[in-house]
């Protein structure tokens, strides 16, 4: 009798657990089904990008990954006009020939259009636009509707796969890299750079790219591949950025200030150790030993803050810079002692593109001066 009661009690305790486990299994199956449906909805937009030839890089491979510009990569077909958006990382070697294989299996020649090196995205245009896959029904997620913690799927057809690889994650953060990107823990790597990050409804959130808030070098960010730290650039078919990139002459560069700086040990701001000749900083009047106080209306407290502020801008954009001009930064020929006193100056700075790397410098090496 005692054994019977013990068994009844155990059964009573296990029954809710079985129900809970059953509900969990059903929920997991429903979630997996939603993932598959979302991926299938977007698949017609995916294209496989093939590139041939071009200049090599000194380093060759990146951590055992294929060379950029060699092998298959991923892009997203935007519509019947034949424009494909992808990552600039896929074309570092400036390939001589680019072809794309659309979701219907047809191979077509494409040519590069505009590019945005600050976001690491670019456009291609397919030359033969007859009977392209119909992608009109695929929607783009609105940035205002995104929420941290929501499901996100990264997709790509790199490495010669005929069907896309899908990785599950969430939106980890928004407004990253100067407000340009969303962050996700879904796996992002050279296999899906240029591919879409989508939500569970099959709406495109953005384009997967390698980014690093500390550097604008062409290979910066690839060191984080499949690490749980990935980025995507939010896009929309009708965005002003897409329209700009339809012009093959468009080249958007990261903002380059042109100073080497260290924290100011005697107060606020960043102490300028040196200024790059003919840079935006020199044009704005900065000299060595000046102290940068504000940039773009934001206080500059340390090097990280300075880089974060710079990430908000692109070359050609103007903003205000406030700095403390030291006595040594002024004209040494001035006899007036008052003119030799440190004084606060507000000037307009127009950002210029980063300097081009020398021929013998690895294209993947981050720049030494920001």
C-alpha positions in Angstrom: 0.0 0.0 0.0 2.8 2.4 0.9 4.6 1.6 -2.4 1.3 2.3 -4.2 0.9 5.7 -2.6 4.5 6.6 -3.4 3.9 5.7 -7.0 0.7 7.8 -7.1 2.5 10.8 -5.7 5.3 10.5 -8.2 2.8 10.2 -11.0 1.0 13.3 -9.8 4.3 15.2 -9.6 5.4 14.1 -13.1 2.1 14.8 -14.8 2.5 18.7 -14.9 6.2 18.2 -16.0 5.0 16.1 -18.9 2.4 18.7 -19.9 5.0 21.5 -19.6 7.5 19.6 -21.7 4.8 18.9 -24.2 4.0 22.6 -24.5 7.7 23.4 -24.8 8.2 20.9 -27.6 5.2 22.3 -29.4 6.5 25.8 -29.0 9.9 24.9 -30.3 8.3 23.1 -33.3 6.2 26.2 -34.0 9.2 28.5 -33.7 11.3 26.3 -36.0 8.4 26.3 -38.5 8.3 30.1 -38.4 12.0 30.3 -39.0 11.8 28.0 -42.1 8.8 30.0 -43.4 10.7 33.3 -42.9 13.8 32.0 -44.7 11.7 30.6 -47.6 10.0 33.9 -48.0 13.2 35.8 -48.5 15.1 33.2 -50.5 14.0 34.5 -53.9 15.9 37.7 -53.2 19.2 35.9 -52.5 21.8 35.9 -55.2 25.2 34.1 -55.4 27.9 36.6 -56.4 30.9 35.2 -58.3 34.0 37.4 -58.9 37.1 36.7 -60.9 40.5 38.4 -61.0 41.6 41.6 -59.4 44.5 42.8 -57.3 45.7 40.6 -54.4 46.3 41.5 -50.8 49.6 41.1 -49.0 48.1 39.1 -46.2 46.2 36.6 -48.4 43.8 34.9 -46.1 42.0 36.2 -43.0 42.3 33.7 -40.2 42.0 30.7 -42.6 39.0 32.2 -44.5 39.0 32.6 -48.3 40.6 35.6 -49.9 38.2 38.5 -50.5 37.0 38.7 -54.0 37.6 35.0 -54.6 34.8 32.4 -54.3 31.1 32.9 -53.9 29.5 35.5 -51.8 26.0 36.7 -51.1 23.8 39.6 -52.3 20.2 40.7 -52.2 18.2 41.5 -55.3 16.1 44.6 -54.7 13.7 44.5 -57.7 13.1 44.2 -61.4 15.6 47.0 -62.2 18.4 44.5 -61.4 20.1 46.3 -58.5 21.7 44.0 -56.0 22.9 45.2 -52.6 25.9 43.5 -50.9 29.0 44.1 -48.8 32.0 46.0 -50.1 34.1 43.4 -48.2 33.4 41.1 -51.1 35.2 43.3 -53.6 38.3 44.5 -51.8 40.4 43.0 -54.6 38.5 44.9 -57.3 37.6 41.9 -59.4 37.6 42.3 -63.2 34.5 40.2 -63.7 31.4 39.9 -61.6 28.5 37.5 -62.2 25.5 36.7 -60.1 23.3 33.6 -60.0 19.8 34.5 -59.1 17.4 32.2 -57.2 16.1 30.7 -60.5 19.6 29.4 -61.2 20.3 31.8 -64.1 23.8 33.3 -64.2 24.1 37.0 -65.3 26.9 39.5 -65.6 26.8 42.4 -63.2 28.8 45.6 -62.8 29.6 47.6 -59.7 27.7 50.9 -59.0 28.1 53.2 -56.0 29.7 52.1 -52.7 29.6 53.3 -49.1 32.8 52.4 -47.3 31.5 53.9 -44.0 28.8 51.2 -43.9 30.6 48.6 -46.1 27.8 48.2 -48.5 27.6 48.7 -52.3 25.3 48.2 -55.2 25.7 46.0 -58.3 23.5 46.2 -61.4 22.6 43.1 -63.4 23.0 43.8 -67.1 20.4 41.3 -68.4 17.2 42.1 -66.5 14.9 39.9 -68.4 12.7 37.6 -66.3 14.3 38.3 -63.0 12.8 36.6 -60.0 9.7 38.4 -58.6 10.7 40.0 -55.3 8.1 42.7 -55.1 6.2 41.0 -52.2 9.2 40.9 -49.9 9.0 43.6 -47.2 11.6 45.5 -45.3 11.3 45.9 -41.6 10.9 49.5 -40.3 13.8 50.6 -38.1 11.4 52.2 -35.6 9.6 48.8 -35.1 12.8 46.9 -34.2 13.1 45.8 -30.6 16.2 44.5 -28.7 15.6 40.9 -27.9 13.5 40.0 -31.0 14.4 37.1 -33.2 16.8 37.6 -36.1 18.1 35.3 -38.7 21.2 35.8 -40.8 21.3 34.2 -44.3 24.0 33.6 -46.9 24.9 31.4 -49.8 28.7 31.7 -49.7 31.2 28.9 -50.2 29.4 27.5 -53.2 26.2 26.4 -51.4 23.1 26.1 -53.6 20.7 26.7 -50.7 21.2 29.4 -48.0 22.7 28.8 -44.6 20.6 30.2 -41.8 21.8 31.2 -38.3 19.4 32.1 -35.5 19.9 34.9 -33.0 18.4 38.1 -31.6 18.7 41.8 -32.1 21.3 42.5 -29.4 21.4 46.3 -29.7 20.5 49.2 -31.9 22.2 52.4 -33.1 25.7 50.9 -33.2 28.7 52.2 -35.1 27.5 55.8 -35.0 23.9 54.9 -35.4 24.5 53.1 -38.7 24.0 49.5 -37.6 22.0 47.0 -35.6 23.9 44.4 -33.6 23.0 40.7 -33.5 24.4 37.5 -32.0 23.3 35.5 -35.1 26.4 34.1 -36.8 27.8 36.6 -39.3 30.9 35.8 -41.3 32.4 36.0 -44.8 30.0 33.3 -45.8 27.0 35.7 -45.4 28.6 39.2 -45.7 26.2 40.9 -48.1 23.3 38.6 -47.2 20.2 39.7 -45.3 19.4 39.8 -41.6 15.7 39.1 -41.3 13.0 38.9 -38.7 10.7 36.0 -37.9 8.1 37.4 -40.3 10.5 37.3 -43.2 11.1 41.0 -43.4 14.6 42.2 -44.2 16.2 44.1 -41.3 19.4 44.9 -42.9 22.5 43.7 -44.8 25.2 41.7 -42.9 28.6 43.4 -42.9 31.9 43.3 -41.0 32.2 46.4 -38.8 34.4 47.4 -35.9 33.7 50.6 -34.0 37.5 51.1 -33.4 38.6 51.0 -37.0 37.4 51.8 -40.5 40.0 49.6 -42.2 38.5 47.4 -45.0 39.0 44.2 -43.1 38.0 45.6 -39.7 35.3 43.5 -38.0 36.1 40.2 -39.8 38.0 39.1 -36.6 34.6 38.9 -34.9 33.1 36.5 -37.4 30.8 33.8 -35.8 31.6 35.3 -32.4 28.1 36.5 -31.4 29.1 40.0 -32.2 27.7 40.9 -35.7 26.3 43.9 -37.5 23.8 44.6 -40.2 23.0 47.9 -42.0 19.3 48.7 -42.0 18.1 49.3 -45.5 14.9 50.0 -47.5 14.3 49.8 -51.3 13.4 53.5 -51.5 15.9 54.9 -49.0 17.9 58.0 -50.0 21.1 56.0 -49.5 20.1 53.4 -52.1 19.3 56.1 -54.5 22.7 57.6 -54.0 24.4 54.3 -54.6 22.7 53.9 -58.0 25.2 56.4 -59.3 28.4 54.5 -60.2 30.4 57.6 -59.3 29.2 57.6 -55.7 31.9 56.8 -53.2 31.1 57.4 -49.5 34.1 57.4 -47.2 34.3 57.3 -43.4 35.1 60.6 -41.8 38.8 61.2 -41.2 39.8 63.9 -38.7 43.5 63.5 -39.0 44.8 63.7 -35.4 46.8 61.5 -33.1 45.6 62.1 -29.6 45.8 61.0 -26.0 43.7 61.7 -22.9 44.2 65.1 -21.4 45.8 64.5 -18.0 45.1 68.0 -16.8 41.4 68.2 -17.5 38.7 67.5 -20.1 39.2 66.7 -23.7 41.8 64.9 -25.8 45.4 66.2 -26.1 46.5 66.4 -29.7 50.0 64.9 -30.1 50.2 65.5 -33.9 48.1 66.6 -36.9 48.2 65.0 -40.3 49.2 67.6 -42.9 46.4 68.8 -45.2 43.8 66.9 -43.1 40.4 68.1 -41.9 41.9 68.9 -38.5 44.7 71.1 -39.9 42.2 72.9 -42.2 40.1 73.6 -39.1 43.1 75.2 -37.4 44.2 72.4 -35.0 47.9 72.1 -34.2 49.9 69.9 -31.9 49.3 70.4 -28.2 45.8 71.7 -28.7 43.0 70.1 -26.7 39.8 68.9 -28.4 36.8 69.7 -26.2 33.8 69.0 -28.4 33.0 67.6 -31.9 29.6 67.8 -33.5 28.1 69.3 -30.3 29.2 66.3 -28.2 31.8 66.5 -25.5 35.0 64.6 -26.1 36.0 62.8 -22.9 38.3 60.1 -24.2 39.5 58.3 -27.3 36.6 55.9 -27.5 34.1 58.8 -27.4 36.0 60.6 -30.1 35.8 57.6 -32.3 32.1 57.0 -31.6 31.4 60.6 -32.6 33.5 60.3 -35.8 31.5 57.2 -36.7 28.4 59.4 -37.0 29.8 61.3 -39.9 31.1 60.6 -43.4 33.6 62.5 -45.6 32.4 65.7 -47.1 30.2 66.5 -44.1 30.8 69.7 -42.1 30.3 70.1 -38.3 31.6 72.3 -35.5 34.7 71.4 -33.5 35.6 73.2 -30.2 39.2 73.1 -29.0 41.5 74.8 -26.6 44.4 76.4 -28.5 47.4 76.3 -26.3 50.1 79.1 -26.2 52.5 76.9 -28.2 49.8 76.3 -30.8 49.5 80.0 -31.7 51.9 82.2 -33.7 55.3 82.3 -32.1 55.9 85.7 -33.6 53.1 87.3 -31.6 54.4 89.7 -29.0 51.2 90.2 -27.2 51.2 88.0 -24.1 47.4 87.8 -24.1 47.5 86.1 -27.5 49.8 83.5 -26.1 47.3 82.4 -23.4 45.2 79.3 -24.1 41.9 80.2 -25.7 38.8 78.3 -26.6 38.1 78.2 -30.4 35.1 77.0 -32.2 35.7 76.2 -35.9 34.1 74.4 -38.7 35.6 71.1 -39.7 34.9 69.4 -43.1 35.8 65.8 -42.9 38.0 64.3 -45.6 38.4 60.6 -46.7 41.1 58.5 -44.9 44.4 58.6 -46.7 44.9 55.8 -49.3 47.1 53.0 -48.1 50.6 52.7 -49.6 51.2 50.0 -52.1 53.3 48.0 -49.7 50.8 48.2 -46.9 48.4 45.3 -46.2 44.9 46.5 -47.1 43.6 44.8 -44.0 45.8 46.7 -41.6 43.8 49.2 -39.5 45.0 52.8 -39.9 47.3 54.1 -37.1 45.9 57.6 -37.0 42.2 58.6 -36.7 
